[in-house]
Amino acid sequence: MYLHLAWRNIWRNRSRTMITAASIFFAVILVMFTRSMQLGSYEHIVHNALSRYTGFVQVHGKGFWDDRSLDRSMAPPDTLRERIASLPHVTHVVPRLETFALASSGARTRGTLVMGIDPRAEQEMNQLDNRLVSGEYLKPGEKRALIEKELARYLRLTAGDTLLLIGQGYYGSSAAGAYVIAGIVDVATRQMGGELVYLPLREAQWMLSAGDRITSLSIMIDDSRAQAETENAVRRLAPPGYEVMGWREMLPEMVQWIEIDNAGGVLMLAILYIVVGFGMFG
């Protein structure tokens, strides 16, 4: 009887029923679309930031993340990279050598992050050549540099100009080099800022007197849900004295930003549902 009365009441006023149903339908569609866009943007931002910097998981020397010193660099076994790359969900394992140096051109100088990279591996992981503003991408074995566009603007440099780098190498050795700029890239992120210079890995190792040492192995995966599983598997493979960290541990400020933005999005959706609810009950 109650179902029969309810059904008759729904169609007693067709316009009222259609308006109420339409408001609920479009509210749900809007919420689904907005929420999908919000969560999708997080995935996109995180993937871009991690591919250019830390990776989803990173292997480095013990204490390196807290003290970015070349003295805490590592010389991993040749097989370590291959063994990590063979794990499920792992798509890329990229070696990097990071240090800080003074970049100079004429009378202008600025502190910068210098990152030695394997040009081929870096290209496969984050399509760095697609970020070129001018010039061309690095070729393996050459002695040229890529420079971030904000640093290039400050130092008033263009592709083909010469950049001077002065810093400290492995175990306090002096480090200096002059490099022709192969290209200018736009890769600034919240973590890396606009002060960044890329060198081929071998050239960075030579400039810093670091031999075959690197500061990190950055690991990318194909499914963020496999983060914990991959971390544990890499930990089992890492030699003693090495440290394995996930991106949430390395980049807590990004995690906090996502959580705050996500809370704001949930609040807006709750307000929308309340407005629609009052309209329906009215």
C-alpha positions as CSV (number, residue, x, y, z in Angstrom):
1,M,0.0,0.0,0.0
2,Y,2.8,2.4,0.9
3,L,4.6,1.8,-2.4
4,H,1.4,2.3,-4.3
5,L,0.6,5.6,-2.5
6,A,4.2,6.8,-3.0
7,W,4.1,6.0,-6.7
8,R,0.8,7.8,-7.2
9,N,2.2,10.8,-5.2
10,I,5.3,11.0,-7.5
11,W,3.1,11.4,-10.6
12,R,0.5,13.6,-9.0
13,N,2.6,16.7,-9.9
14,R,4.7,15.7,-12.9
15,S,6.6,19.1,-13.2
16,R,7.6,19.0,-9.5
17,T,8.8,15.4,-9.9
18,M,10.8,16.1,-13.1
19,I,12.4,19.3,-11.6
20,T,13.4,17.4,-8.4
21,A,14.8,14.4,-10.3
22,A,16.7,16.7,-12.7
23,S,18.3,18.6,-9.9
24,I,19.5,15.4,-8.2
25,F,20.7,14.0,-11.5
26,F,22.7,17.0,-12.6
27,A,24.1,17.5,-9.0
28,V,25.4,14.0,-9.0
29,I,26.8,14.3,-12.5
30,L,28.5,17.6,-11.5
31,V,29.9,16.1,-8.3
32,M,31.3,13.0,-10.2
33,F,32.9,15.2,-12.9
34,T,34.4,17.7,-10.3
35,R,35.7,14.9,-8.1
36,S,37.2,13.0,-11.0
37,M,38.9,16.1,-12.3
38,Q,40.3,16.9,-8.9
39,L,41.7,13.4,-8.2
40,G,42.9,13.2,-11.8
41,S,44.8,16.4,-11.4
42,Y,46.5,15.1,-8.3
43,E,47.7,12.0,-10.2
44,H,49.0,14.2,-13.0
45,I,50.8,16.6,-10.8
46,V,52.3,13.9,-8.6
47,H,53.5,11.9,-11.7
48,N,55.1,14.9,-13.3
49,A,56.9,16.0,-10.1
50,L,58.1,12.5,-9.3
51,S,59.3,11.7,-12.8
52,R,61.5,14.9,-12.8
53,Y,62.8,14.5,-9.3
54,T,62.4,11.8,-6.7
55,G,60.5,9.0,-8.4
56,F,57.8,7.0,-6.6
57,V,60.6,5.2,-4.7
58,Q,64.2,6.2,-4.4
59,V,67.3,4.4,-3.3
60,H,70.2,6.5,-2.0
61,G,73.0,6.4,0.5
62,K,71.9,6.3,4.2
63,G,71.4,9.9,5.4
64,F,71.6,11.5,2.0
65,W,68.1,12.9,2.0
66,D,68.7,14.9,5.2
67,D,72.3,15.9,4.2
68,R,72.6,16.4,0.5
69,S,76.4,15.8,0.5
70,L,78.3,14.0,-2.2
71,D,80.1,12.3,0.7
72,R,76.8,10.3,1.1
73,S,76.7,9.2,-2.5
74,M,76.9,5.5,-3.4
75,A,78.4,3.1,-5.9
76,P,75.7,0.5,-6.3
77,P,76.4,-3.0,-7.7
78,D,76.0,-3.2,-11.5
79,T,73.2,-5.7,-11.0
80,L,71.1,-3.7,-8.6
81,R,69.5,-1.5,-11.3
82,E,68.6,-4.6,-13.4
83,R,67.2,-6.4,-10.4
84,I,65.0,-3.5,-9.4
85,A,63.8,-3.0,-13.1
86,S,62.7,-6.6,-13.1
87,L,60.2,-6.1,-10.3
88,P,56.5,-6.1,-11.0
89,H,55.0,-2.6,-11.7
90,V,58.5,-1.0,-12.1
91,T,58.7,0.9,-15.4
92,H,62.0,2.9,-15.0
93,V,65.0,3.0,-12.8
94,V,67.1,6.1,-13.5
95,P,70.5,6.9,-11.9
96,R,71.2,10.5,-11.0
97,L,74.1,12.5,-9.4
98,E,72.9,15.6,-7.6
99,T,74.9,18.5,-6.1
100,F,74.7,22.2,-5.6
101,A,77.0,24.7,-7.4
102,L,77.4,28.3,-8.3
103,A,76.3,29.1,-11.9
104,S,77.9,32.1,-13.4
105,S,77.8,34.1,-16.6
106,G,79.5,37.5,-16.8
107,A,78.9,39.4,-13.6
108,R,75.8,37.4,-12.7
109,T,75.8,34.4,-10.5
110,R,73.2,32.2,-8.8
111,G,73.2,29.0,-6.7
112,T,71.8,26.1,-8.6
113,L,71.0,22.4,-8.5
114,V,73.3,20.4,-10.8
115,M,71.9,17.1,-11.9
116,G,73.9,14.5,-13.7
117,I,71.6,12.3,-15.8
118,D,71.6,9.4,-18.2
119,P,70.1,11.3,-21.3
120,R,68.5,8.2,-22.7
121,A,67.0,6.9,-19.4
122,E,65.8,10.4,-18.5
123,Q,64.2,10.9,-21.9
124,E,62.3,7.5,-21.6
125,M,61.0,8.4,-18.1
126,N,59.9,12.0,-18.4
127,Q,60.2,13.0,-22.1
128,L,62.5,15.8,-21.2
129,D,63.0,16.9,-24.8
130,N,59.3,17.9,-24.9
131,R,60.2,20.5,-22.3
132,L,62.7,22.2,-24.6
133,V,62.1,26.0,-25.0
134,S,65.0,26.4,-27.4
135,G,68.1,24.5,-28.6
136,E,68.4,20.7,-28.6
137,Y,68.4,17.8,-26.1
138,L,71.6,16.2,-24.7
139,K,73.3,13.4,-26.4
140,P,75.1,10.7,-24.5
141,G,78.8,11.3,-24.0
142,E,78.8,15.0,-25.0
143,K,80.1,17.8,-22.8
144,R,77.2,20.2,-23.0
145,A,74.4,21.2,-20.6
146,L,70.7,21.8,-20.4
147,I,69.6,24.8,-18.3
148,E,66.2,25.7,-16.8
149,K,64.6,28.7,-18.5
150,E,64.3,30.8,-15.3
151,L,68.0,30.4,-14.6
152,A,68.8,31.2,-18.2
153,R,66.7,34.3,-18.0
154,Y,68.4,35.5,-14.9
155,L,71.9,34.8,-16.3
156,R,70.9,36.2,-19.7
157,L,72.0,33.0,-21.5
158,T,70.7,31.4,-24.7
159,A,71.4,28.1,-26.4
160,G,75.0,28.2,-27.6
161,D,76.3,30.4,-24.8
162,T,78.8,29.2,-22.2
163,L,77.8,28.5,-18.6
164,L,80.4,28.3,-15.8
165,L,79.9,26.0,-12.8
166,I,81.9,26.2,-9.6
167,G,81.3,23.9,-6.6
168,Q,82.7,21.2,-4.3
169,G,83.4,17.7,-5.5
170,Y,83.6,14.3,-3.8
171,Y,85.3,14.4,-0.4
172,G,86.0,18.2,-0.6
173,S,87.8,18.2,-4.0
174,S,87.3,21.4,-6.1
175,A,84.8,21.2,-9.0
176,A,84.6,23.6,-11.9
177,G,83.6,23.4,-15.5
178,A,82.6,25.5,-18.5
179,Y,79.8,24.1,-20.6
180,V,78.1,25.1,-23.8
181,I,74.4,25.3,-23.4
182,A,72.7,22.7,-25.7
183,G,69.2,23.8,-24.8
184,I,66.9,25.5,-22.4
185,V,64.1,23.6,-20.8
186,D,61.0,24.4,-18.7
187,V,60.9,21.9,-15.9
188,A,60.3,24.1,-12.8
189,T,58.3,22.4,-10.0
190,R,57.4,23.1,-6.4
191,Q,60.3,21.0,-5.4
192,M,63.0,22.0,-7.9
193,G,62.2,25.7,-8.5
194,G,63.8,27.4,-11.5
195,E,67.5,26.9,-10.6
196,L,68.5,23.7,-12.4
197,V,71.3,22.5,-14.7
198,Y,71.4,19.1,-16.4
199,L,74.7,17.5,-17.3
200,P,75.4,14.1,-18.8
201,L,76.0,11.7,-16.0
202,R,79.6,10.8,-17.0
203,E,80.5,14.5,-17.4
204,A,79.0,15.3,-13.9
205,Q,81.0,12.5,-12.4
206,W,84.2,13.8,-14.0
207,M,83.6,17.4,-12.9
208,L,82.9,16.3,-9.3
209,S,85.7,13.7,-9.2
210,A,83.1,11.2,-8.2
211,G,84.2,8.2,-10.2
212,D,81.2,5.9,-10.9
213,R,79.3,7.2,-7.9
214,I,75.7,8.4,-8.0
215,T,73.4,10.0,-5.4
216,S,70.2,8.1,-6.2
217,L,68.3,5.6,-8.2
218,S,64.8,7.0,-8.9
219,I,62.1,4.4,-9.5
220,M,58.9,4.9,-11.4
221,I,55.9,2.5,-11.3
222,D,52.9,2.0,-13.4
223,D,50.3,1.9,-10.6
224,S,50.4,4.2,-7.5
225,R,48.4,1.5,-5.6
226,A,51.6,-0.7,-5.8
227,Q,53.6,1.9,-3.9
228,A,54.0,-0.1,-0.6
229,E,54.5,-3.4,-2.4
230,T,57.3,-1.9,-4.5
231,E,59.0,-0.1,-1.6
232,N,59.2,-3.4,0.4
233,A,60.5,-5.3,-2.6
234,V,63.2,-2.7,-3.3
235,R,64.1,-2.7,0.4
236,R,64.8,-6.4,0.2
237,L,67.1,-5.9,-2.8
238,A,69.0,-2.8,-1.4
239,P,72.5,-3.6,0.0
240,P,73.3,-2.7,3.6
241,G,74.0,1.0,4.2
242,Y,71.5,2.1,1.5
243,E,68.2,3.8,2.2
244,V,64.9,3.2,0.5
245,M,62.2,6.0,0.7
246,G,58.8,6.5,-0.8
247,W,57.8,9.9,-2.2
248,R,55.3,10.6,0.6
249,E,58.2,10.4,3.1
250,M,60.5,12.5,0.9
251,L,58.0,15.2,-0.1
252,P,55.7,15.7,2.9
253,E,54.9,19.3,1.8
254,M,53.3,17.9,-1.4
255,V,51.3,15.4,0.6
256,Q,50.1,18.2,2.9
257,W,49.1,20.4,-0.1
258,I,47.1,17.6,-1.6
259,E,45.3,16.8,1.7
260,I,44.4,20.5,2.2
261,D,43.2,20.9,-1.4
262,N,41.3,17.7,-1.2
263,A,39.6,18.8,2.1
264,G,38.5,22.0,0.4
265,G,37.1,20.0,-2.5
266,V,35.1,17.7,-0.2
267,L,33.7,20.7,1.7
268,M,32.5,22.3,-1.6
269,L,30.8,19.0,-2.6
270,A,29.1,18.8,0.8
271,I,27.7,22.3,0.4
272,L,26.4,21.4,-3.1
273,Y,24.7,18.3,-1.7
274,I,23.1,20.3,1.2
275,V,21.7,22.9,-1.3
276,V,20.2,20.2,-3.5
277,G,18.9,18.4,-0.4
278,F,17.0,21.4,0.9
279,G,15.6,21.9,-2.6
280,M,14.3,18.4,-2.7
281,F,12.8,18.4,0.8
282,G,11.3,21.8,0.1
